[in-house]
Amino acid sequence: MSSKITITMIAQRAGVSIATVSRIITQKGTVSPSTHQKVLQAMEELEYDTASVKANTSNQAILAFIPDFANPFYAPLIDGIGQTAHESGFEVFWVPTKDIFSNNMFYLQMIRDGRFKGVLWLSSSPPTSLLDLIRKYCPFIMCCEYPDDYECSYVSIDDKTAAYWAVDHLFSTGCREIGLINCSLKYKYARHRKEGYLNALKNAGLVSNPEWVINIPYIDYTLAYSAISQVLKSDHFPDAFFTCSDVFAVAAINAAQKCGIRVPEDLSVIGFDNTETSRFFFFKSGNKPALFY
């Protein structure tokens, strides 16, 4: 640093703290892009050499963990996150986890060595011990998924209420024997959507038939189609399915049609997530929905 220009002078000119200027110069810690620009402008006004600082600010990066890229639910999220990050001067590095967290040191080394400004977590909740370690290196926020018993920042929806409304809508169309096509309960959304489903049944004075509750390990059309087909080939099948994914809803509709079951006359199906997939399969007969989103 120039002997004439001090951190204090830069901080006063930019209207920020000395610690903020220090973080920018040493590239340690997190500072917003707007603050970076404000400090950079102050440095230039004071004729401070900003070459190294500009080099540092051009390497703003976020690390994002995602289960996989096959699930259509994540497509608009990936697009929105990437676009917003780019507008703020950040690049996003995506890492598919397959929801396997057997080697904590692998993730920690990636976060530490990459000098990322933050971590965005879209995968299922990892062990809280890993989250404790991550937050020592940089801020993180969970998206969609979050642990029920761990204090952290997250962005998600009220899955319980949404599921309740979906099942309640089926009641309003006359359905009384409602099955559930769900994902693995290791996912927060699967646990909460099941709870909303059960609450709606209870409120209506109904009980869930265990034979009509199907848990698929992950969002997969083929697995769902096979499992649903087995239920529909039984002597007695439900008059509706609440599914926790549009992919599962499409599988239910196709399985029903293959079995000669009319949708929605004999079987109503409600999907979840409002992905592009639902737009291709939405149709309606009378007042009973084939696919609701």
C-alpha positions in Angstrom: 0.0 0.0 0.0 1.2 3.5 -0.7 2.7 5.3 2.3 0.4 8.3 1.6 -2.9 6.4 1.2 -4.1 4.4 4.2 -7.0 2.0 4.8 -8.6 4.6 7.1 -8.6 7.2 4.3 -10.1 4.7 1.8 -12.7 3.7 4.4 -13.7 7.3 5.1 -14.0 8.1 1.4 -16.1 5.0 0.7 -18.2 5.4 3.8 -17.5 1.9 5.0 -15.6 0.3 7.9 -11.8 -0.2 8.0 -12.5 -3.9 8.3 -14.5 -3.9 5.0 -11.6 -2.3 3.1 -9.2 -4.8 4.7 -11.4 -7.7 3.5 -11.4 -6.4 0.0 -7.6 -5.8 -0.2 -6.7 -9.2 1.4 -9.6 -11.1 -0.3 -10.6 -12.6 3.0 -14.3 -12.6 4.0 -17.4 -11.7 2.1 -18.3 -8.2 0.8 -21.2 -7.5 -1.5 -20.5 -6.5 -5.2 -22.0 -3.0 -4.6 -19.6 -2.4 -1.6 -16.7 -3.7 -3.7 -17.5 -1.1 -6.3 -17.9 1.7 -3.8 -14.5 1.0 -2.2 -12.9 0.6 -5.6 -14.2 4.0 -6.7 -12.8 5.5 -3.5 -9.4 4.0 -4.2 -9.4 5.4 -7.7 -10.4 8.9 -6.4 -7.5 8.7 -4.0 -5.2 7.5 -6.8 -4.5 4.2 -5.0 -3.2 1.3 -7.2 -6.3 -0.8 -7.7 -4.8 -3.4 -10.1 -4.7 -6.2 -7.6 -8.1 -5.4 -6.1 -9.7 -5.5 -9.5 -8.1 -8.9 -10.1 -9.6 -10.1 -6.9 -13.1 -8.7 -7.5 -13.2 -10.4 -10.9 -13.0 -13.8 -9.2 -16.3 -13.7 -7.4 -17.6 -17.2 -7.2 -20.4 -19.2 -5.5 -20.4 -22.9 -5.0 -23.8 -24.6 -5.5 -24.5 -28.2 -4.5 -27.4 -30.0 -6.4 -28.6 -33.6 -6.2 -28.5 -34.1 -10.0 -29.4 -32.4 -13.3 -32.0 -34.9 -14.4 -34.9 -33.7 -12.3 -36.8 -31.0 -14.3 -37.6 -29.2 -11.0 -34.1 -27.9 -10.9 -34.0 -26.4 -14.4 -35.6 -23.1 -13.7 -33.7 -22.8 -10.4 -30.4 -23.3 -12.2 -31.3 -20.7 -14.7 -32.6 -18.2 -12.1 -29.6 -18.6 -9.8 -27.1 -18.3 -12.7 -28.8 -15.2 -14.1 -29.0 -13.4 -10.8 -25.4 -14.3 -9.9 -24.2 -13.0 -13.2 -26.0 -9.7 -12.8 -24.3 -9.3 -9.4 -20.8 -10.1 -10.8 -20.6 -13.7 -9.6 -20.0 -17.0 -11.3 -21.7 -20.2 -10.1 -19.9 -23.5 -9.9 -22.3 -26.5 -9.8 -21.5 -29.7 -8.1 -23.9 -32.7 -8.4 -23.8 -34.7 -5.1 -26.3 -37.6 -5.7 -27.1 -36.9 -2.1 -24.1 -38.9 -0.9 -22.1 -37.2 1.8 -19.6 -39.9 2.9 -16.5 -37.7 2.6 -16.8 -34.4 4.4 -13.2 -33.5 3.8 -13.8 -33.6 0.0 -16.5 -30.8 0.2 -14.5 -28.8 2.7 -11.3 -28.9 0.6 -13.4 -27.8 -2.4 -14.8 -24.8 -0.4 -11.5 -23.8 1.1 -9.3 -24.1 -1.9 -11.8 -22.5 -4.3 -12.0 -19.4 -2.1 -15.7 -19.2 -2.8 -17.7 -16.2 -1.4 -20.6 -18.4 -0.4 -22.2 -21.8 -0.7 -25.7 -22.5 -2.0 -27.1 -25.9 -1.0 -29.9 -27.4 -3.0 -29.2 -31.1 -2.1 -30.8 -33.0 0.7 -29.7 -31.9 4.1 -26.2 -33.2 4.9 -25.0 -34.1 8.4 -25.1 -31.0 10.6 -21.5 -31.6 11.4 -20.7 -30.8 7.8 -22.8 -27.6 7.9 -20.9 -26.6 11.1 -17.6 -26.9 9.2 -18.8 -25.2 6.1 -19.9 -22.1 7.9 -16.4 -21.7 9.3 -15.1 -20.9 5.8 -17.9 -18.9 4.2 -21.6 -18.1 4.5 -24.1 -20.7 3.2 -27.8 -20.7 2.5 -30.0 -23.7 1.8 -32.6 -23.7 -1.0 -35.7 -25.9 -1.0 -34.2 -28.4 1.5 -33.2 -27.6 5.1 -32.7 -29.6 8.3 -35.7 -29.6 10.7 -33.5 -29.3 13.8 -30.6 -27.0 12.7 -30.6 -23.2 12.7 -29.6 -21.9 9.3 -30.7 -19.5 6.6 -32.9 -21.1 3.9 -35.4 -20.4 1.1 -38.2 -22.8 0.8 -42.0 -23.1 0.6 -44.7 -24.3 3.1 -44.9 -27.9 1.8 -47.3 -29.0 4.5 -49.9 -26.4 3.7 -49.5 -26.8 -0.1 -50.0 -30.6 0.2 -53.0 -30.0 2.4 -54.6 -27.8 -0.1 -53.9 -30.2 -3.0 -55.6 -33.1 -1.1 -58.4 -30.9 0.0 -59.0 -30.0 -3.6 -59.4 -33.7 -4.4 -62.0 -33.9 -1.7 -63.9 -31.1 -3.3 -64.2 -33.1 -6.5 -65.6 -36.1 -4.7 -62.5 -38.2 -4.2 -62.4 -40.2 -1.0 -59.8 -42.9 -1.5 -56.6 -41.0 -2.1 -53.1 -42.5 -2.4 -49.8 -40.8 -2.1 -46.8 -41.1 -4.5 -43.9 -39.7 -2.6 -40.1 -39.5 -2.7 -37.6 -40.7 -0.1 -38.3 -39.4 3.4 -34.7 -38.3 3.7 -35.9 -35.2 1.8 -37.6 -32.4 3.9 -40.2 -31.8 1.2 -41.2 -35.4 1.1 -41.7 -35.6 4.9 -43.6 -32.3 5.0 -45.8 -33.1 2.0 -46.7 -36.5 3.5 -47.6 -34.7 6.7 -49.8 -32.3 4.8 -51.5 -35.3 3.0 -52.1 -37.1 6.3 -53.5 -33.9 8.0 -55.9 -33.4 5.1 -57.2 -37.0 5.4 -57.5 -36.7 9.2 -59.4 -33.4 8.9 -61.8 -35.1 6.4 -62.3 -38.0 8.8 -60.4 -40.4 6.5 -57.4 -42.7 7.0 -54.5 -43.5 4.7 -54.3 -46.9 3.2 -50.7 -48.1 3.6 -51.0 -50.1 0.3 -51.6 -46.8 -1.5 -48.6 -44.9 -0.1 -45.6 -45.4 -2.4 -42.1 -44.1 -1.7 -39.8 -43.8 -4.6 -36.0 -43.5 -3.7 -35.6 -40.4 -6.0 -37.4 -38.6 -8.8 -37.5 -41.2 -11.5 -40.3 -41.7 -14.0 -39.6 -45.4 -14.7 -39.5 -46.4 -11.0 -42.7 -44.5 -10.3 -44.5 -45.9 -13.4 -43.7 -49.5 -12.3 -44.7 -49.0 -8.7 -48.0 -47.2 -9.6 -48.8 -49.9 -12.2 -48.7 -52.6 -9.5 -51.2 -50.7 -7.4 -53.5 -50.0 -10.3 -53.5 -53.7 -11.3 -54.8 -54.7 -7.9 -58.5 -55.6 -7.3 -59.1 -52.3 -5.5 -57.2 -49.1 -6.3 -57.7 -45.5 -5.1 -59.8 -43.0 -6.9 -57.1 -40.4 -6.7 -53.3 -39.9 -6.3 -51.6 -37.0 -4.7 -48.0 -37.0 -6.1 -45.1 -35.0 -4.7 -43.7 -34.4 -8.2 -45.0 -33.6 -11.7 -42.8 -36.5 -12.9 -44.7 -38.9 -10.7 -48.0 -37.4 -11.8 -47.1 -38.1 -15.4 -46.1 -41.6 -14.5 -49.5 -42.1 -12.8 -51.5 -40.8 -15.8 -49.6 -43.0 -18.2 -49.8 -46.1 -16.0 -53.5 -45.6 -15.6 -54.1 -45.3 -19.3 -52.0 -48.4 -19.9 -54.2 -50.3 -17.5 -57.3 -49.0 -19.2 -58.2 -46.7 -16.4 -59.8 -43.4 -17.4 -58.2 -40.2 -16.2 -59.9 -38.3 -14.6 -63.2 -40.2 -14.7 -61.9 -43.2 -12.8 -58.7 -41.8 -11.3 -57.7 -38.2 -10.5 -54.1 -37.2 -10.3 -52.5 -34.1 -8.7 -48.9 -33.2 -9.3 -46.6 -30.8 -7.6 -44.0 -28.2 -8.5 -45.6 -26.6 -11.7 -42.7 -27.7 -13.9 -42.8 -27.5 -17.7 -43.7 -31.2 -17.6 -47.1 -30.4 -16.1 -47.9 -28.0 -19.0 -47.6 -30.9 -21.5 -50.0 -33.1 -19.6 -52.6 -30.8 -18.2 -56.1 -31.7 -19.3 -59.5 -31.6 -17.6 -62.8 -33.4 -18.0 -65.9 -32.1 -16.2 -64.9 -30.8 -12.8 -62.3 -33.4 -12.0 -58.6 -32.5 -12.7 -56.2 -35.0 -14.3 -53.3 -32.9 -13.2 -53.4 -30.0 -10.8 -50.6 -27.5 -10.3 
